[in-house]
């Protein structure tokens, strides 16, 4: 059936498909400008039904996300729900640890935050706003681009609405994107990593304190596996294990109790005594997949536009998925402000200024997977990092490590990579010059 009243009342409103982090934040930003906003989410209300299984629970909030939340006047509410991570602790196979600060001072830190708690906070704020309406259990079925009409399955009933314009914020497998691009000359690329992930919990000690350093990201890098740990305010840590799907010592070969214990004994023996419920959690928790997506275009005329994973899902290894999605919201709002009354121009400007940089982020995230697994324990890698930090201290305005630019500034991703590559060429040139001086000196010494 068609809900005619819903069709008429939605005529001058913005429809956001997807009530996750980006969708709920953007709803608040648009509502603050006086727009009426309807948020349509296919899931039940997560504040009532609980979190959706299989998704990453913890996220690392950094400068880009902080900036977007600040613009939405939400940062003061969000920060108390987080745990500061000043650096990362690298756990070697022999049980030894090494601490690596994220930056040169306490201003360059990350903040571990629970995805579900943040989503509930944003939804609560959106629900309280008089310009926002939340619709849970509404699955997008079709989008009629000519009639500019959306059709939803609302628990078996058909709901058709005609919003003034639409934002697709419904994730990597976005139905809004599919409908917008149906029948168009659109590009879409999807790449799955051959590794998956499983989440486990490192509980706090009996007195509520953390069993490992709380204010840090913990990493267990192995060539054949990778553990990453995010801290929680109750002293627990959310552990994410990345393993190949297939092959020796993979998710495919780690299914029984004995196989689970054998894997941990081989690669992560120091974690075994800290995880008394390891086997039970392993059997209960699903294996998640990791996907990178790229697409074009990001919009259709002045009617529909995409944000977040709907237009650029990335692997999680640079910790920028949520931050880049929040930055999309800021970029879209800025483009709308630059083109008042001209949404089609604003949408095109938003994509033109944003997409090259999110493409760069996809490549950086892929490369950082190799860094986390294989390089963080290398003496050469650590020496190079220390050199970057030293040069940054000496030349704070002109020399910035790549990680600093990505995590602790809002410099566009592509600009950050280009600057890092220029700095690398300077170091290589300086190194070659030093070698030449040494060689000439040795030659003169031999002559003498």
C-alpha positions, -999 to +999 in steps of 0.1 A: +000+000+000+011+036-004+010+061+024-003+092+007+000+114+038+037+105+041+042+114+005+027+148+009+043+157+042+078+147+029+076+169-002+098+197+011+121+175+032+155+158+028+155+120+030+186+103+044+189+066+036+209+051+064+208+059+101+244+050+109+272+074+120+273+095+088+236+096+083+227+106+118+255+133+119+244+147+086+208+148+097+218+170+126+239+193+103+210+198+079+184+202+106+205+229+122+201+249+089+163+246+091+159+216+067+133+190+076+150+156+076+136+121+074+161+093+083+152+059+069+171+030+085+166-007+074+175-020+109+154-019+140+163+009+164+197-001+177+190+017+209+162-008+216+173-040+197+210-039+204+239-036+180+241-054+147+264-084+149+296-088+128+306-052+127+337-036+142+328-022+176+356+002+184+368+031+163+397+055+165+384+091+165+411+115+151+413+151+139+390+149+109+362+133+129+368+157+158+365+186+134+332+174+120+318+168+154+330+202+166+312+218+136+280+200+147+285+212+183+287+176+195+323+172+205+317+180+242+291+152+244+313+127+225+347+130+241+336+118+276+326+085+260+361+079+246+395+066+259+426+085+249+453+065+230+486+084+231+505+057+212+506+021+203+522-008+221+538-034+199+538-070+213+566-092+200+563-130+196+586-134+227+562-114+249+583-082+250+567-049+243+577-016+227+558+017+230+556+040+200+540+074+206+516+087+179+532+121+178+556+145+193+532+157+220+500+149+239+480+168+213+486+141+187+465+113+201+436+091+190+404+084+209+390+049+212+352+051+210+325+025+209+307+026+175+274+016+190+275+041+219+284+069+194+256+059+171+231+059+200+243+094+211+238+108+175+204+092+172+193+105+205+203+140+195+186+136+161+154+123+177+152+153+200+156+178+172+122+191+160+133+191+124+143+154+123+121+122+121+136+087+125+121+058+106+135+024+116+127-009+099+124+009+066+143-009+038+148+010+005+134-010-023+135+013-053+142+049-064+122+063-093+146+090-106+121+104-130+093+108-105+119+115-078+102+090-055+116+065-030+099+032-022+105+015+011+095-018+026+083-009+061+077-042+078+058-057+049+039-024+040+050-003+010+058+033+017+064+058-011+078+093-004+089+122-026+116+142-007+130+173-021+164+156-023+181+124-010+214+114+007+226+079+004+244+070+037+236+033+038+271+018+038+294-002+015+266-022-001+244+008-005+210+003-020+207+040-026+239+039-047+226+009-067+193+027-074+209+060-083+233+044-107+208+019-122+208+023-160+235+050-159+271+051-172+284+045-137+317+030-125+318+007-095+348-013-082+347-037-052+377-055-038+377-080-009+407-085+012+417-122+014+418-118+052+388-116+075+384-105+111+369-118+144+364-098+175+372-110+211+372-093+245+400-089+270+382-083+302+394-060+330+409-073+362+388-080+393+395-045+406+383-029+373+417-020+361+431-029+327+452-060+323+474-041+298+482-005+293+448+013+289+456+045+271+472+029+240+464+009+209+479-026+213+492-044+182+504-080+179+520-080+144+527-113+128+533-120+091+505-146+093+481-128+115+474-094+132+458-086+165+447-050+173+433-039+206+411-008+214+406+002+250+372+007+266+363+030+296+355+000+318+391-013+316+383-039+290+398-041+255+381-050+222+405-073+203+402-077+166+421-106+150+428-105+113+436-138+096+435-152+061+402-168+052+419-199+036+451-218+039+473-229+068+465-212+101+434-195+087+398-191+097+391-222+076+415-243+096+407-229+131+373-242+140+377-267+169+388-259+204+421-276+199+427-257+167+420-224+184+443-230+212+470-243+188+468-211+168+472-189+199+500-210+213+519-206+180+514-169+174+499-152+205+510-171+236+511-141+258+473-135+251+462-170+261+462-165+299+444-132+294+415-147+275+399-174+297+367-174+275+387-175+243+371-207+229+335-197+238+339-163+222+356-177+191+327-201+185+300-174+192+314-145+172+312-144+133+340-138+109+337-104+092+348-094+057+368-064+047+360-046+014+372-015-004+348+002-029+351+030-054+324+045-075+315+074-098+294+094-100+285+103-064+254+122-073+224+125-096+215+160-108+202+179-078+183+150-063+206+124-048+241+124-034+262+098-015+284+100+016+306+077+036+310+040+028+282+044+002+307+061-021+342+050-007+345+021+017+381+015+028+400-011+048+402-002+085+440-002+088+445+036+088+417+041+112+400+066+089+367+050+079+345+069+104+367+100+102+365+102+065+328+096+065+323+124+090+346+146+069+323+139+039+295+155+058+316+186+064+327+187+028+291+183+015+279+210+039+307+233+027+299+227-009+262+235-003+273+268+013+295+276-017+266+271-041+234+284-024+203+274-043+223+253-068+224+218-054+235+201-086+266+224-087+272+218-050+270+180-055+294+181-084+318+204-065+316+181-035+326+150-056+352+168-076+370+181-045+366+150-025+368+118-046+405+120-056+414+122-019+392+092-008+408+072-036+442+080-021+429+070+013+419+036-001+455+030-012+470+043+020+447+020+040+458-010+020+495-002+024+491+003+061+480-033+065+514-044+054+530-018+077+511-030+108+518-067+101+554-066+089+572-033+095+564-019+130+591-041+145+618-034+119+648-014+133+650+004+099+613+013+101+616+026+136+647+046+128+629+062+099+599+071+121+622+086+147+639+107+120+605+120+109+596+130+145+630+147+150+626+167+117+591+176+127+603+190+160+630+210+143+608+221+114+573+219+128+557+239+100+574+225+070+581+188+079+552+165+088+552+127+090+526+111+068+508+096+097+506+130+114+491+145+083+465+118+080+455+114+116+462+147+132+454+173+105+426+179+081+449+182+051+433+165+021+446+129+019+461+133-016+479+165-006+493+147+025+506+118+004+522+142-021+539+162+007+552+129+022+566+118-012+584+152-016+599+148+019+610+113+010+628+126-021+645+152+000+658+126+024+669+103-004+687+132-020+703+142+012+714+106+019+729+104-016+747+137-010+762+124+023+773+092+006+790+112-021+808+134+004+820+103+023+831+086-009+851+117-020+867+120+014+877+083+013+892+087-021+913+117-010+924+099+021+935+069+000+954+092-024+972+108+005 
